[in-house]
Amino acid sequence: MKRLLFLLALAAPAAFGHASLDRTSPEAASTVRGSPEEVKLWFSHALEPAFSTVQVLDKDGKQVDRKDTRVDPAEAKLVRVTLAPLAPGAYRVVWRVLSADGHVSKGEFGFEVTP
């Protein structure tokens, strides 16, 4: 019994980890020249496609992405959304993902577009 509890304790961090944001494109808090074609977010764990969303909002809170969030079929840790052409200005990316182990993570970051 003690051995079983010990083994469960060792497995717990892997089994109960949340998907954390590893990196983004455009990078968080960056300034990009010209409108990017899409926003990409990489996470530490595989994602559940049906329950993972990304929204890109302008300074007025209007959604400016094409509402086509998708987890990349070849890379289950990558979620993308395409963008309509963006005018110069500040944008906010709001995300909520469900990792394959059933945990929800959410957050946001910003970037700026210059001509």
Secondary structure, 3 states (H helix, E strand, C coil): CHHHHHHHHHHHHHHCCCCCEEEEECCCCEEEECCCCEEEEEECCCECHHHCEEEEECCCCCECECCCCEECCCCCCEEEEEECCCCCEEEEEEEEEEECCCCEEEEEEEEEEEC
